[in-house]
Amino acid sequence: MEGGEQFKRTGVTLILIALIVIVYFLLKPLLTSIILGIILAFIFFPVYKRLTKLIKSKNVSAALICVLFVAVIVVPLWFLVPTLLNQSINIFIGAQNIDFVTPLKKIFPSLFVSEQFSNEIGSITSSFVNKMTSSIMGEISDLILNFPTIALQLVVVFFVFFFVMRDSEKIIEYLQSILPFPKETEQKLFKSSKDITFSVLYGVIIIGIIQGLVASAGYFVFGVKNALFLSILTIIAGILPIVGTAFVWIPVVIYLLISNANLLSILGVCFFGLFSGLIDDILRPVFISKRAKVHSVIVLVGMIGGTFLLGIIGVIIGPLILSYLIIILEIYKNKKPAQ
């Protein structure tokens, strides 16, 4: 009798594993869209909760936030893509004609005594800039060429966004019901996961985007050429820990100096760039003062590994996966996760 029960359990387990594998391959093309929808739901959930208190309807609140997101972010971005492509082409062409060595010689004369060394540095720098600009230009071109596929992916994003936001309580209850942990451990796991997710999304991603936008304002205010393209690079640099917006705005200032730009423009870009660095000190305590903090090394390694594995969405998913692993290991060791 016991042998029969064991056989049934093994059979059910194998069927479950087979179904999970099949579902994975079924959803694999949509995995990025599903993850992005879940992330958006988490980011906008505080707004959704406040709106629900006013409107008293979950469906209307979730729908309004989705419409607002499309109107404020998606539509403007779509119209800006052609401009972004044009600017990336301009920078790609211009980068091939820029003399990178001469300004470096003026700044670091002792390092560029050897002509061979100077040529090598110039070649490496030029190659790096060309590859980076051509890569970004290719990504932007793909957005235009693959519009039908992207449109379908966006439909999935917004459906997941809407339903995860609206039914978040039911989803959490279901996940708690299938987890093989005691009640106390489940509560600790969910609290730690929520704090870590909040820290990564708000403390790293959102603050990084705000820093990038602040630094980028200087490009538009003071008429820097190809400001939109440089803004995208600055926002990406702002999200990456350790790197920061200075990775972009300082080379922009150096370029302005080399091209004998207006002194007011140079100082203005410097001001916005330096101010963007202060944003982290101002906003981080507001967002994550009482939440679990994620080490910069975990975030950086997770972002790089996640990008290789999942593409651009891996920038967000990578640090979360590493952080969740640490939480599980802490629970497995029956220790309280580090706060």
C-alpha positions as CSV (number, residue, x, y, z in Angstrom):
1,M,0.0,0.0,0.0
2,E,2.8,2.4,1.0
3,G,4.6,1.5,-2.3
4,G,1.5,2.4,-4.3
5,E,1.2,5.8,-2.5
6,Q,4.9,6.5,-3.2
7,F,4.5,5.5,-6.8
8,K,1.5,8.0,-7.1
9,R,3.5,10.8,-5.5
10,T,6.4,10.2,-7.7
11,G,4.1,10.2,-10.8
12,V,2.4,13.4,-9.7
13,T,5.8,15.0,-9.1
14,L,7.2,14.0,-12.5
15,I,4.0,15.3,-14.2
16,L,4.3,18.6,-12.3
17,I,8.0,19.0,-13.3
18,A,7.1,18.2,-17.0
19,L,4.3,20.8,-17.0
20,I,6.6,23.4,-15.4
21,V,9.2,22.8,-18.1
22,I,6.6,23.0,-20.9
23,V,5.1,26.2,-19.4
24,Y,8.6,27.7,-19.2
25,F,9.2,27.1,-22.9
26,L,5.7,28.3,-23.7
27,L,6.2,31.6,-21.8
28,K,9.9,32.0,-22.6
29,P,9.3,34.5,-25.5
30,L,7.1,36.6,-23.1
31,L,9.2,36.2,-20.0
32,T,10.8,39.6,-20.2
33,S,7.4,41.2,-20.7
34,I,5.9,39.3,-17.7
35,I,8.8,40.3,-15.5
36,L,8.6,43.9,-16.6
37,G,4.8,44.0,-15.8
38,I,5.4,42.6,-12.3
39,I,8.2,45.2,-11.7
40,L,5.9,48.0,-12.8
41,A,3.2,46.8,-10.6
42,F,5.5,46.8,-7.6
43,I,6.8,50.3,-8.4
44,F,3.4,51.8,-8.8
45,F,1.7,49.9,-6.1
46,P,2.0,52.7,-3.5
47,V,0.3,55.1,-5.9
48,Y,-2.4,52.4,-6.6
49,K,-3.2,52.0,-2.9
50,R,-3.7,55.7,-2.4
51,L,-5.8,56.0,-5.5
52,T,-8.0,53.0,-4.4
53,K,-8.7,54.8,-1.1
54,L,-10.0,57.8,-3.1
55,I,-11.9,56.0,-5.9
56,K,-13.0,52.9,-4.0
57,S,-12.6,50.7,-7.1
58,K,-9.6,48.4,-7.8
59,N,-10.4,48.1,-11.5
60,V,-10.7,51.8,-12.1
61,S,-7.6,52.6,-10.1
62,A,-5.4,50.0,-11.9
63,A,-6.8,51.1,-15.3
64,L,-6.1,54.8,-14.6
65,I,-2.5,54.1,-13.6
66,C,-1.9,52.0,-16.7
67,V,-3.3,54.7,-18.9
68,L,-1.3,57.4,-17.1
69,F,1.9,55.3,-17.6
70,V,1.2,55.0,-21.3
71,A,0.4,58.7,-21.7
72,V,3.4,60.0,-19.7
73,I,6.1,57.5,-20.6
74,V,5.4,55.1,-23.5
75,V,3.9,57.6,-26.0
76,P,6.6,60.3,-25.6
77,L,9.4,57.7,-25.8
78,W,8.0,56.2,-29.0
79,F,7.9,59.6,-30.7
80,L,11.4,60.4,-29.5
81,V,12.9,57.1,-30.9
82,P,13.5,58.6,-34.5
83,T,15.3,61.6,-33.0
84,L,17.3,59.3,-30.8
85,L,18.3,57.2,-33.8
86,N,19.3,60.3,-35.8
87,Q,21.4,61.6,-32.9
88,S,23.1,58.2,-32.4
89,I,24.1,58.3,-36.1
90,N,25.5,61.8,-35.7
91,I,27.6,60.8,-32.7
92,F,28.7,57.6,-34.4
93,I,29.9,59.6,-37.5
94,G,31.4,62.4,-35.3
95,A,33.2,59.9,-33.0
96,Q,35.2,58.6,-36.0
97,N,36.7,62.1,-36.6
98,I,37.4,63.1,-33.0
99,D,41.0,63.4,-31.9
100,F,41.0,61.7,-28.5
101,V,44.7,61.9,-27.9
102,T,45.4,65.7,-28.1
103,P,43.2,66.7,-25.1
104,L,44.5,63.8,-23.1
105,K,48.1,64.9,-23.8
106,K,47.2,68.4,-22.4
107,I,45.6,67.0,-19.3
108,F,48.2,64.2,-18.6
109,P,51.4,65.3,-20.4
110,S,53.7,63.0,-18.4
111,L,51.7,59.9,-19.4
112,F,51.8,60.6,-23.2
113,V,55.5,61.1,-23.7
114,S,55.7,58.0,-26.0
115,E,54.1,58.5,-29.4
116,Q,53.4,54.7,-29.7
117,F,51.6,54.8,-26.3
118,S,49.6,57.8,-27.5
119,N,48.5,56.1,-30.7
120,E,47.5,52.9,-28.8
121,I,45.3,54.9,-26.3
122,G,43.8,56.9,-29.2
123,S,43.0,53.7,-31.1
124,I,41.5,51.9,-28.0
125,T,39.4,55.0,-27.0
126,S,38.1,55.5,-30.6
127,S,37.3,51.8,-30.9
128,F,35.4,51.8,-27.6
129,V,33.3,54.9,-28.5
130,N,32.6,53.5,-32.0
131,K,31.4,50.1,-30.6
132,M,29.3,51.7,-27.9
133,T,27.6,54.2,-30.2
134,S,27.0,51.6,-33.0
135,S,25.6,49.1,-30.4
136,I,23.1,51.7,-29.1
137,M,22.3,52.7,-32.7
138,G,21.5,49.1,-33.5
139,E,19.2,48.7,-30.5
140,I,17.3,51.8,-31.4
141,S,17.0,50.6,-35.1
142,D,15.6,47.3,-33.8
143,L,12.9,49.1,-31.9
144,I,11.6,50.6,-35.2
145,L,12.1,47.5,-37.3
146,N,10.4,45.1,-34.8
147,F,7.4,47.3,-34.0
148,P,4.8,44.5,-34.4
149,T,6.6,42.2,-32.0
150,I,7.2,45.0,-29.6
151,A,3.6,46.0,-29.7
152,L,2.5,42.5,-28.7
153,Q,5.1,42.4,-25.9
154,L,3.7,45.7,-24.6
155,V,0.2,44.3,-24.6
156,V,1.4,41.5,-22.3
157,V,3.3,44.0,-20.1
158,F,0.2,46.1,-19.5
159,F,-2.1,43.1,-18.9
160,V,0.4,41.7,-16.3
161,F,0.8,45.2,-14.9
162,F,-2.9,45.7,-14.5
163,F,-3.8,42.3,-13.0
164,V,-0.8,42.0,-10.6
165,M,-1.5,45.4,-9.3
166,R,-5.2,44.7,-8.9
167,D,-4.9,41.2,-7.5
168,S,-1.7,41.6,-5.5
169,E,-3.3,40.4,-2.2
170,K,-4.6,37.2,-3.8
171,I,-1.3,36.5,-5.5
172,I,0.6,36.9,-2.2
173,E,-1.9,34.6,-0.4
174,Y,-1.5,32.0,-3.1
175,L,2.3,32.1,-2.9
176,Q,2.2,31.8,0.9
177,S,-0.1,28.8,0.6
178,I,2.4,26.8,-1.7
179,L,5.6,27.7,0.1
180,P,7.1,24.8,2.2
181,F,8.0,27.0,5.2
182,P,6.4,27.5,8.6
183,K,4.2,30.6,9.0
184,E,6.8,32.6,10.8
185,T,9.5,31.8,8.2
186,E,7.0,32.8,5.4
187,Q,6.4,36.2,7.0
188,K,10.1,36.8,7.4
189,L,10.7,35.7,3.8
190,F,8.0,38.0,2.4
191,K,9.1,41.0,4.5
192,S,12.7,40.6,3.6
193,S,11.9,40.1,0.0
194,K,9.7,43.2,-0.1
195,D,12.4,45.3,1.6
196,I,15.1,44.1,-0.7
197,T,12.9,44.6,-3.8
198,F,12.0,48.1,-2.6
199,S,15.7,48.9,-2.0
200,V,16.8,47.7,-5.5
201,L,13.9,49.3,-7.5
202,Y,13.7,52.5,-5.6
203,G,17.1,52.9,-4.0
204,V,19.0,51.9,-7.1
205,I,16.9,52.1,-10.3
206,I,14.5,55.0,-9.6
207,I,17.1,57.2,-7.8
208,G,19.6,56.4,-10.7
209,I,17.0,57.5,-13.3
210,I,16.3,60.7,-11.4
211,Q,20.1,61.4,-11.1
212,G,20.4,60.8,-14.9
213,L,17.4,63.1,-15.6
214,V,18.9,65.9,-13.4
215,A,22.3,65.7,-15.1
216,S,20.7,65.5,-18.5
217,A,18.7,68.7,-17.9
218,G,22.0,70.6,-18.2
219,Y,22.4,69.3,-21.8
220,F,19.1,70.7,-22.9
221,V,19.3,73.9,-20.9
222,F,22.7,74.8,-22.3
223,G,22.2,73.5,-25.8
224,V,24.6,70.6,-25.9
225,K,24.4,68.8,-29.3
226,N,22.7,65.4,-29.4
227,A,21.3,66.0,-25.9
228,L,18.7,63.2,-26.1
229,F,21.3,60.5,-26.9
230,L,23.6,61.7,-24.2
231,S,20.7,61.8,-21.7
232,I,20.0,58.0,-22.4
233,L,23.7,57.3,-21.7
234,T,23.6,59.4,-18.5
235,I,20.5,57.7,-17.2
236,I,22.1,54.3,-17.8
237,A,25.3,55.4,-16.0
238,G,23.2,56.8,-13.1
239,I,21.5,53.4,-12.6
240,L,24.8,51.6,-12.4
241,P,26.3,51.6,-8.9
242,I,29.8,53.0,-8.4
243,V,29.8,54.3,-12.1
244,G,27.3,57.2,-11.7
245,T,26.3,60.1,-14.0
246,A,29.9,61.5,-13.9
247,F,30.9,58.8,-16.3
248,V,29.0,60.7,-19.0
249,W,28.7,64.4,-18.0
250,I,32.5,64.8,-17.3
251,P,33.5,63.7,-20.9
252,V,30.8,66.0,-22.2
253,V,32.4,68.9,-20.2
254,I,35.8,67.9,-21.6
255,Y,34.4,67.9,-25.1
256,L,32.9,71.4,-24.5
257,L,36.3,72.6,-23.3
258,I,38.1,71.2,-26.4
259,S,35.5,72.7,-28.8
260,N,35.8,76.1,-27.1
261,A,32.2,76.2,-26.1
262,N,30.6,79.1,-24.1
263,L,31.9,79.2,-20.5
264,L,28.4,79.5,-19.2
265,S,27.5,76.2,-20.9
266,I,30.5,74.4,-19.4
267,L,29.7,75.7,-15.9
268,G,26.0,75.0,-16.3
269,V,26.6,71.3,-17.4
270,C,29.1,71.0,-14.5
271,F,26.5,72.4,-12.0
272,F,23.7,70.0,-13.1
273,G,26.2,67.1,-13.1
274,L,27.4,67.8,-9.6
275,F,23.9,68.4,-8.3
276,S,22.8,65.0,-9.7
277,G,25.5,63.5,-7.5
278,L,23.8,65.0,-4.4
279,I,20.4,63.5,-5.3
280,D,21.6,60.1,-4.0
281,D,22.3,61.7,-0.5
282,I,19.0,63.5,-0.5
283,L,16.6,60.7,-1.8
284,R,18.2,57.5,-0.5
285,P,17.4,58.1,3.2
286,V,13.8,58.9,2.2
287,F,13.3,55.7,0.2
288,I,15.2,53.1,2.2
289,S,16.0,54.5,5.6
290,K,14.3,51.7,7.5
291,R,14.6,48.9,4.8
292,A,17.2,46.3,4.1
293,K,20.1,47.8,2.2
294,V,21.7,45.9,-0.7
295,H,25.5,45.9,-1.0
296,S,26.8,47.8,-4.1
297,V,28.9,44.7,-5.1
298,I,25.7,42.5,-5.2
299,V,23.9,45.2,-7.2
300,L,26.7,45.7,-9.7
301,V,27.5,42.0,-10.2
302,G,23.8,41.2,-10.4
303,M,23.3,43.9,-13.1
304,I,26.2,42.7,-15.2
305,G,25.3,39.0,-14.9
306,G,21.6,39.8,-15.4
307,T,22.3,41.8,-18.6
308,F,24.3,38.9,-20.1
309,L,21.5,36.4,-19.2
310,L,18.3,38.4,-19.8
311,G,19.3,41.5,-21.8
312,I,18.3,45.0,-20.5
313,I,15.7,43.7,-18.1
314,G,18.5,41.8,-16.4
315,V,19.8,45.1,-15.0
316,I,16.8,44.9,-12.6
317,I,16.3,41.1,-12.2
318,G,20.0,40.2,-11.6
319,P,20.4,42.1,-8.3
320,L,17.0,40.8,-7.1
321,I,17.9,37.2,-7.8
322,L,21.2,37.5,-5.9
323,S,19.5,39.2,-3.0
324,Y,16.7,36.6,-2.8
325,L,19.3,33.9,-2.8
326,I,21.0,35.5,0.2
327,I,17.6,35.8,2.0
328,I,16.9,32.0,1.4
329,L,20.4,31.1,2.6
330,E,19.9,33.2,5.8
331,I,16.5,31.5,6.4
332,Y,18.0,28.1,5.7
333,K,20.7,28.8,8.4
334,N,17.8,29.9,10.7
335,K,19.3,33.3,11.1
336,K,17.6,36.7,10.9
337,P,18.4,38.4,7.5
338,A,20.8,41.3,7.9
339,Q,19.0,44.6,8.2
